[in-house]
Amino acid sequence: MKRLTLYIALIWVSFVALQSCYKDKGNYTYTELDKVLIDTSNLGIQATYSLDRYDTLTIAPKLFINNQEITDFESIKSQYSFTWSIYQAVTGGTVYSRDTLSHDFILRAPISKPAGTWNLVLSVKNNQTLVEAYQKFSVEVNEAISDGWAVLYEKDGRTDVGLIIDERSKLGATKTNIFTDLIKSSNGESLEGKPISFLHSATPLNSREVLVASQKDLQAYNHTDFASLFQFHNLFYSVPSVRNIQALSTNNNRKELIINNNEVHVANFTLGNALDRTVYFGPSLLGNNGELASWLPTFIAQSYDAVVYDASNKKFLYSVSNSMRLTELPEQLPTAEWDPNNVGLDLVASDYGFPNTPLANEYLIMKNASETYLLTANFASPVANAIAQKKYNMSTLPQVSNISAMAASSTGAYILYGAENNLYTFRYQINEVENVWSAPAGEKITCVKFLKFYHTAVGAVKLTPLGVNEYIYVATYNESTKEGKVYNLKINITNGVVDKTSQKQYTGFGRITDMGYKWNL
């Protein structure tokens, strides 16, 4: 046995020795590979595309082989093959197959994958060497209603919502889609009564319902298909017996507010750190107030539950958190240029905007029988006696008696106001006004909004890449044709000058009273 083991060991040593003596003769044949480049630069090609399911996606890059551009793809068909394939970008849940969309170098193919994010890959394969070059894209497929610019309008005495989706309102959009009558289409009928407010609140950040209020109804809709999820009676802990909605809003400290039948109700989502619609409007706040204006501010201090304007007594009232009562504001600082407990003016229009002081300012156009003013307020001030700020006289500005809409800039010291068919920029710090845009004859401005959103996280993710504050939306209405239109224009964020050459127009709506961003995280 020992002799056999020794014999085997000697054979193995001899084999290793022979292997170590083998010399590489260096007899190789090398093939130089073609240099293949898929060029997408300066062609309007995007890294990310967003489109509706079954939409046709077209991507036309350039192909260079050995530094020569190829334009006749048939001539190289025997040498090269092209494949566009699509596969899911996320793991978990339903597993979908990897599908081939096309074997043409330029893609023109419908995308039939369901809603979600998908990877799209173009491969160029050398049929002789089998070496491939790749270019990858991301495709977001929307099976239902996605991000966009929402418009609230009246049609035949009822309330409905439209949605504008294009490259200015949704990152990566490849075409313009206009949806109209979303409430009626998804639920069988529009809301009863004239429109009050459109609100895609970020307070219930997870469930993300869209709230729509008319004078006679309030409902919460699914943000993806506009199916009704909560009706009026589902949104209150104790349902009011009368439906007469005057205002609906949300604010920066995770509270939603509604004024119904001249009573203020608060839904406080800070309770239990609620991120879904598990919180409802509570009992009405107590107070010895008159008729309340159809107005609620967007930015208020965390220590307040509500701020309202008593139109009968022409003064502001507020409610300290958990007090359940509306009271007058304390005496203001000596620097205040107006008294919130004795305003003496009627509220015309308002918006949140340029933060001249910490946090954010509310801008309010207010007037009496002979004078018109722009008041600024910091309702977000935790010190209640520092709310009232500046007062600018607008009485001599053009068409101030016919103001129908206003919007406040968040990036410059100016506001926009619409009167009849004209849009004006008022640079209040230097008392300068300019007519920056006019609608066609027969149309009157009914609403003006900046491309912005009060919730900073949503705004940063969704609107910053689009150009937050760089665009304005102007709604008009033609009484004779009963047609509402929306115009989108680029605006200088510093001085409020409108670029008229940038104008886009959208049609098919009724009389628009409110507009806002609809998001989808």
Secondary structure by P-SEA (a helix, b strand, c coil): caaaaaaaaaaaaaaaaaaaacccccbbbbbbbccccccccccccccbbbbccccbbbbbbbbbcccccccccccccccbbbbbbbbbccccccccccccccccccccccccccbbbbbbbbbbbccccccccbbbbbbbbbccccbbbbbbbbcccccbbbbbbcccccccccbbbbbccccccccccccccccccccccccccccbbbbbbcccbbbbbccccccccccccccccccccccccccccccccbbbbbbcccbbbbbcccccccccccccccccccccccccccccccccccccccccccccccbbbbbcccccbbbbbccccccccccccccccccccccccccccccbbbbbbbbcccbbbbbbbccccccccccbbbbbbccccccccccccccccccccbbbbbcccbbbbbccccccccccccccccbbbccccccccccaaaaaacccccccccbbbbbbbbccccbbbbbbbbccccccccccccbbbbcccccccbbbbbbcc
